[in-house]
Amino acid sequence: MILAQYPPMGWNSWDCYGAAVTEKTVRENADYMAKYLKAYGWEYVVVDIQWYQPTAQTHDYEPFSELTMDGFGRLLPAPNRFPSAADGRGFKPLADYVHGLGLKFGIHIMRGLPRMAAHRRLPIEGSAYGCHEAANPNSICAWNPDMYGTRADRPAARAYYDSVFRLYAAWGVDFVKCDDIAREYPHCRREIEIISEAARGCGRDIVLSLSPGPAPLEEAEHLKTYANMWRITDDFWDEWRLLKAMFERAEKWCVHAGPGHWPDADMLLLGALRQCYDDHPAGQWTRFTPAEQRTMMSLWCVARSPLMMGGDLTKNDDFTLSLLTNGPLLEIEKESFCGHPLRTSEAESAWLAPRMDGRGCYAAAFNLSDEARAVSISPDEIGRGFTKATELWSGEAASTLSATLPPHDAAVWKIEY
């Protein structure tokens, strides 16, 4: 069985709750996913950064705070934020709850090990090494103060990663997002390898995601060998210029999308974002227009990016829910292959994704301009005629692949030969 046969689909807590996510929020979002989204393929519930930091309240990080940790330098959920983790139970009770809903459970980690563990010279579980032997104080994250990178060429580093992935397997973790690593070539090359080896050797199937981007395109084969998904961009936020720029990134990376390895365009900026920002303008809602949200969903699907919802699911309005439950659109992720652009200009883009059954394809047209625009895709561009076409946002039958679109909007057709 190939792990991550299709692009993973789920929810991640970062865009809405930053470092301040709590067990209550995770359970509520899991409940919502099970009730409204599971039937459409959504399955991963991912707790993002600093779940081990007791005083986290925003997207910001507190320098050199006291982290929750066991006697072997392995980070544990802060019990004041994750009450079921008390008494050393870790994430197992929360993972069991998520599994009980028919879903899968994921966590975020930073590469390396806690600086606290190295300074205290804690032993590494299951080995004769100490955390100080694995730590590399000269390898630090530029934006988060919690960790040292490892001396990946030393047995102590592999022993440490083996110990933490054994713990994650015991908790029932299905997905690990490892941060501060995807764009850190070449000095993190070996660290990526030992993290992957530890994940694959822990006795449990764990999807491995690497962040942040942009990952180097020239390292595509290495990434495909050692990870299931990796970021092709830095943190993506709800600005049209960033969404428009994603067309170029997706074009460069689309040839590397396939079973078990998926270039990741980052989370879907939909619905209720930035819920832990006190000073954000009223509403704390996505700044993308409805048209831009359709474009984002359409591009991510036709390029076969993983789909990770970034907003608080429990606050979805009807429109947001309709985006996440457009079954015919979401089927592109599982029914197509080799999605690629036919052409892209400053004003528009057209993409094609053949269907695996050979009976048709998907075609998408995007208006990238700031004015309403007629866009079309000709049979010559597809390479053959067709007997039937359905536009997937409207659900309407179409005799031609053409539409007049508002600024920044998209049309997607399912085509039958």
URBEL-V802559 format. One record per pair of residues at least 24 apart in sequence whose ideal C-beta (glycine too) atoms are under 8 Angstrom apart, sorted by the first residue. I is the first residue (numbers start at 0). GAP is how many residues later the second one is. D is the distance in whole Angstrom. If there is no record, write none. Layout:
I&GAP&D + I&GAP&D
//
This chain:
1&257&5 + 1&258&5 + 2&202&5 + 2&204&6 + 2&225&6 + 2&257&6 + 3&203&5 + 3&224&4 + 3&225&7 + 3&255&7 + 3&256&5 + 3&257&7 + 3&258&7 + 4&254&5 + 4&255&7 + 5&35&8 + 5&253&7 + 5&327&6 + 5&328&5 + 6&222&7 + 6&250&8 + 6&255&5 + 6&297&5 + 6&298&6 + 6&299&4 + 6&300&7 + 6&326&5 + 7&35&8 + 7&36&6 + 7&167&7 + 7&199&6 + 7&201&8 + 7&220&7 + 7&221&7 + 7&254&7 + 7&298&5 + 7&299&8 + 7&300&7 + 8&32&5 + 8&33&5 + 8&34&6 + 8&35&7 + 8&297&7 + 8&298&4 + 8&299&7 + 8&321&8 + 8&324&7 + 9&32&6 + 9&33&6 + 9&34&3 + 9&35&6 + 9&36&6 + 9&94&7 + 9&96&7 + 9&165&7 + 9&297&8 + 9&298&6 + 9&299&7 + 10&31&7 + 10&33&7 + 10&34&6 + 10&35&7 + 10&297&7 + 10&298&5 + 10&302&6 + 11&34&4 + 11&36&6 + 11&94&8 + 11&165&8 + 11&255&6 + 11&296&5 + 11&297&7 + 11&298&6 + 12&33&7 + 12&34&6 + 12&35&5 + 13&34&4 + 13&35&7 + 13&94&8 + 13&253&7 + 13&296&7 + 14&252&5 + 14&254&7 + 14&258&5 + 14&259&7 + 14&295&3 + 14&296&7 + 15&256&6 + 15&257&6 + 15&258&7 + 15&259&5 + 15&260&8 + 15&294&6 + 15&295&6 + 15&296&4 + 16&31&8 + 16&258&6 + 16&259&5 + 16&295&7 + 17&30&8 + 17&31&8 + 17&38&8 + 17&40&6 + 17&41&3 + 17&42&8 + 17&258&5 + 18&29&8 + 18&30&5 + 18&31&4 + 18&34&6 + 18&37&4 + 18&38&8 + 18&39&7 + 18&40&6 + 18&41&7 + 18&42&6 + 19&36&5 + 19&37&5 + 19&38&6 + 19&39&8 + 19&256&4 + 20&26&6 + 20&27&6 + 20&30&7 + 20&60&8 + 21&59&5 + 21&60&7 + 22&54&8 + 22&58&7 + 22&59&4 + 22&60&6 + 22&61&6 + 22&62&8 + 22&71&6 + 24&287&7 + 25&68&6 + 25&72&8 + 26&67&7 + 26&70&6 + 27&285&8 + 27&286&5 + 28&283&7 + 28&284&5 + 28&285&6 + 29&67&7 + 29&68&5 + 29&71&6 + 29&73&6 + 30&70&7 + 31&281&4 + 31&282&5 + 31&284&8 + 32&68&8 + 32&70&6 + 32&280&6 + 33&67&4 + 33&68&6 + 33&69&6 + 35&277&8 + 35&285&7 + 35&288&8 + 35&289&7 + 36&276&7 + 36&287&6 + 36&288&7 + 37&63&8 + 37&64&6 + 37&65&7 + 39&284&7 + 39&285&5 + 39&287&6 + 39&290&6 + 40&289&6 + 40&292&7 + 40&293&7 + 41&265&8 + 41&267&7 + 41&282&7 + 42&59&8 + 42&60&5 + 42&61&5 + 43&59&7 + 43&60&5 + 43&61&8 + 43&62&5 + 43&130&7 + 43&131&5 + 43&163&8 + 43&264&7 + 44&53&5 + 44&58&6 + 44&59&7 + 44&60&6 + 44&61&7 + 45&59&8 + 45&60&4 + 45&61&7 + 45&62&7 + 45&129&6 + 45&131&6 + 45&262&7 + 46&44&8 + 46&47&8 + 46&59&7 + 46&60&5 + 46&61&7 + 47&60&4 + 47&129&7 + 48&59&5 + 48&61&7 + 48&95&8 + 48&130&7 + 49&96&7 + 50&24&8 + 50&26&5 + 50&27&7 + 50&30&7 + 50&31&7 + 50&56&7 + 50&57&7 + 51&24&6 + 51&25&6 + 51&26&6 + 52&25&6 + 52&93&8 + 53&24&4 + 53&26&5 + 53&27&7 + 55&25&8 + 56&219&7 + 57&218&5 + 57&219&7 + 57&220&8 + 58&215&8 + 58&217&6 + 58&218&7 + 60&82&8 + 60&83&5 + 60&84&6 + 60&85&7 + 61&83&8 + 62&82&5 + 63&51&8 + 63&81&6 + 65&50&8 + 66&47&6 + 66&49&6 + 66&79&6 + 68&45&6 + 68&47&6 + 68&48&6 + 70&51&6 + 70&52&8 + 71&45&8 + 71&50&6 + 71&51&6 + 71&52&6 + 71&53&4 + 71&59&8 + 71&91&6 + 72&40&6 + 72&41&6 + 72&43&8 + 72&44&3 + 72&45&8 + 72&47&8 + 72&49&4 + 72&51&7 + 72&58&4 + 72&87&7 + 73&51&7 + 73&89&6 + 73&90&5 + 73&93&6 + 74&34&8 + 74&39&6 + 74&89&8 + 89&77&7 + 89&80&8 + 89&81&5 + 90&77&8 + 90&80&4 + 90&81&8 + 90&82&7 + 91&78&7 + 91&79&5 + 91&80&6 + 94&76&5 + 94&77&4 + 94&78&6 + 94&79&8 + 95&76&6 + 98&73&6 + 103&70&4 + 103&71&6 + 104&67&6 + 104&68&6 + 104&69&5 + 104&70&7 + 105&67&7 + 105&68&6 + 105&69&3 + 105&70&7 + 105&71&7 + 105&101&7 + 106&61&7 + 106&66&6 + 106&68&7 + 106&69&6 + 106&70&7 + 107&68&8 + 107&69&5 + 107&70&8 + 107&71&6 + 108&55&8 + 108&67&6 + 108&68&7 + 108&69&5 + 108&70&7 + 109&31&7 + 109&34&6 + 109&36&6 + 109&37&5 + 109&68&8 + 109&69&5 + 109&70&6 + 110&30&8 + 110&36&7 + 110&38&6 + 110&39&8 + 110&67&6 + 110&68&7 + 110&69&5 + 110&70&5 + 110&73&8 + 110&77&7 + 110&80&6 + 110&84&7 + 111&24&8 + 111&27&7 + 111&29&8 + 111&35&4 + 111&36&5 + 111&37&4 + 111&38&5 + 111&68&8 + 111&79&8 + 112&34&6 + 112&35&6 + 112&37&7 + 112&47&6 + 113&32&6 + 113&33&6 + 113&34&8 + 114&30&8 + 114&31&7 + 114&32&6 + 114&33&5 + 117&30&6 + 123&32&6 + 123&35&5 + 123&36&5 + 123&39&6 + 124&38&4 + 124&41&8 + 124&42&8 + 125&33&7 + 125&36&7 + 125&37&6 + 125&40&7 + 126&28&8 + 126&29&7 + 126&32&4 + 126&35&8 + 126&36&7 + 128&26&7 + 128&27&4 + 128&30&5 + 128&31&8 + 129&26&7 + 130&25&8 + 130&29&7 + 133&25&7 + 133&26&4 + 138&48&7 + 140&39&4 + 142&37&8 + 143&35&8 + 143&36&7 + 146&33&8 + 148&39&7 + 148&42&7 + 149&41&6 + 149&44&8 + 151&36&8 + 151&38&4 + 151&39&4 + 151&41&8 + 151&42&6 + 152&37&6 + 156&34&7 + 156&37&6 + 157&36&5 + 157&39&7 + 157&40&7 + 160&33&5 + 160&34&6 + 160&36&8 + 160&37&4 + 161&36&5 + 161&39&7 + 161&40&8 + 163&34&7 + 164&33&4 + 164&34&5 + 164&36&7 + 164&37&4 + 164&41&7 + 165&36&6 + 165&37&8 + 167&34&7 + 167&36&8 + 167&38&7 + 168&33&4 + 168&34&5 + 168&35&4 + 168&37&7 + 171&32&8 + 172&31&7 + 172&33&6 + 173&30&8 + 173&31&7 + 173&32&6 + 173&33&7 + 174&31&7 + 174&32&5 + 174&34&7 + 175&30&6 + 175&31&7 + 175&32&6 + 175&33&7 + 176&32&4 + 176&33&8 + 176&34&6 + 177&30&7 + 177&31&7 + 177&32&6 + 177&33&7 + 178&32&5 + 178&33&7 + 179&31&8 + 179&32&8 + 180&29&5 + 180&30&7 + 181&28&4 + 181&29&5 + 181&30&6 + 181&31&5 + 181&33&4 + 181&41&8 + 181&45&8 + 181&48&5 + 181&49&5 + 182&29&6 + 182&30&6 + 182&31&6 + 182&32&6 + 182&33&7 + 182&48&8 + 182&51&8 + 184&30&8 + 184&31&5 + 184&34&5 + 188&30&8 + 188&33&7 + 191&30&7 + 191&31&8 + 191&34&5 + 191&35&7 + 192&33&6 + 194&31&8 + 195&29&8 + 195&30&4 + 195&31&7 + 208&55&7 + 208&97&8 + 210&53&8 + 212&51&8 + 212&53&8 + 213&35&7 + 214&48&8 + 216&35&6 + 216&36&7 + 219&33&8 + 219&36&5 + 222&33&8 + 222&38&7 + 223&32&6 + 223&34&8 + 223&36&8 + 223&37&4 + 226&34&7 + 227&32&6 + 227&33&6 + 227&34&7 + 228&32&7 + 228&33&4 + 228&34&7 + 228&35&5 + 228&77&5 + 229&33&7 + 229&34&6 + 230&33&5 + 230&35&6 + 231&31&5 + 231&32&6 + 231&33&6 + 231&34&8 + 232&32&6 + 232&33&5 + 234&31&7 + 235&29&7 + 235&30&4 + 235&31&7 + 235&33&7 + 236&32&6 + 237&31&4 + 237&35&7 + 237&48&5 + 237&49&4 + 237&50&5 + 238&48&7 + 239&48&8 + 239&52&6 + 239&168&6 + 242&45&7 + 242&49&6 + 242&52&7 + 242&53&6 + 242&56&8 + 242&165&8 + 243&124&6 + 245&53&6 + 246&52&7 + 246&94&7 + 246&97&6 + 246&102&5 + 246&119&7 + 246&121&7 + 247&96&8 + 249&49&6 + 249&53&4 + 249&55&7 + 249&91&8 + 250&89&8 + 250&90&5 + 250&93&7 + 252&50&8 + 253&49&5 + 253&50&8 + 253&84&8 + 253&85&6 + 253&86&5 + 253&87&8 + 254&83&8 + 254&85&7 + 256&46&7 + 256&47&5 + 256&48&8 + 256&82&7 + 257&79&8 + 261&42&7 + 261&43&7 + 261&44&5 + 262&40&8 + 262&42&7 + 263&41&6 + 263&42&5 + 264&34&8 + 264&35&6 + 264&38&7 + 264&40&4 + 264&41&8 + 265&42&8 + 266&41&5 + 266&42&7 + 266&43&4 + 267&28&6 + 267&29&7 + 267&32&7 + 267&39&6 + 267&40&7 + 267&41&5 + 267&42&6 + 267&43&8 + 268&27&7 + 268&41&6 + 268&42&7 + 269&26&8 + 269&39&6 + 269&40&7 + 269&41&5 + 269&50&5 + 269&53&6 + 269&54&7 + 270&38&8 + 270&39&8 + 270&40&3 + 270&41&7 + 270&42&7 + 270&44&6 + 270&45&5 + 270&46&7 + 270&49&4 + 271&39&5 + 271&40&4 + 271&43&4 + 271&44&8 + 272&37&6 + 272&38&5 + 272&39&8 + 274&37&6 + 274&40&8 + 285&25&7 + 288&119&6 + 289&29&6 + 290&114&8 + 290&115&5 + 290&116&7 + 290&117&5 + 290&118&4 + 290&119&8 + 291&116&5 + 291&117&8 + 292&26&8 + 292&27&8 + 292&30&6 + 293&29&7 + 293&99&6 + 293&115&6 + 293&116&5 + 294&71&6 + 294&113&6 + 294&114&6 + 294&115&4 + 296&26&5 + 296&29&7 + 296&32&7 + 297&31&7 + 297&66&5 + 297&68&7 + 297&95&8 + 297&112&4 + 297&114&5 + 298&52&8 + 298&65&7 + 298&67&7 + 298&111&7 + 300&28&6 + 300&29&7 + 300&31&4 + 300&32&6 + 300&111&8 + 301&30&6 + 301&34&7 + 301&37&5 + 301&49&5 + 301&51&5 + 301&60&6 + 301&62&5 + 301&110&7 + 302&36&5 + 302&48&7 + 303&28&8 + 303&29&6 + 303&32&7 + 303&33&8 + 303&35&5 + 303&49&8 + 306&26&7 + 325&66&7 + 325&67&7 + 327&62&7 + 327&64&5 + 327&67&8 + 327&86&6 + 328&63&5 + 328&64&7 + 328&83&6 + 331&30&5 + 331&80&8 + 335&25&7 + 335&26&6 + 341&35&7 + 341&39&5 + 342&38&8 + 343&24&8 + 346&26&7 + 347&25&7 + 347&27&5 + 349&25&7 + 349&27&5 + 349&31&7 + 351&25&8 + 351&29&7 + 351&30&6 + 358&57&6 + 358&58&6 + 359&26&7 + 359&54&7 + 359&55&5 + 359&56&4 + 359&57&5 + 360&54&5 + 361&50&6 + 361&51&7 + 361&52&6 + 361&53&7 + 362&38&6 + 362&49&7 + 362&50&5 + 362&52&6 + 363&46&6 + 363&47&7 + 363&48&4 + 363&49&8 + 364&36&7 + 364&37&8 + 364&38&7 + 364&40&7 + 364&45&7 + 364&46&5 + 364&47&8 + 365&39&8 + 365&43&8 + 365&44&5 + 366&38&4 + 366&39&7 + 366&40&6 + 366&41&6 + 366&42&5 + 366&43&7 + 367&40&7 + 368&38&6 + 369&37&5 + 369&38&8 + 370&36&6 + 371&32&6 + 371&33&7 + 371&34&6 + 371&35&7 + 372&31&7 + 372&32&6 + 372&34&8 + 373&28&7 + 373&29&7 + 373&30&5 + 373&31&8 + 374&27&7 + 374&28&6 + 374&29&8 + 374&30&6 + 374&36&7 + 375&24&7 + 375&25&6 + 375&26&4 + 375&27&8 + 376&24&4 + 376&25&8 + 376&36&8 + 381&33&7 + 383&33&6 + 384&32&8 + 385&29&5 + 385&30&6 + 385&31&6 + 386&29&6 + 386&30&6 + 387&27&7 + 387&28&4 + 388&24&5 + 388&25&7 + 388&26&5 + 388&27&7 + 389&24&5
//
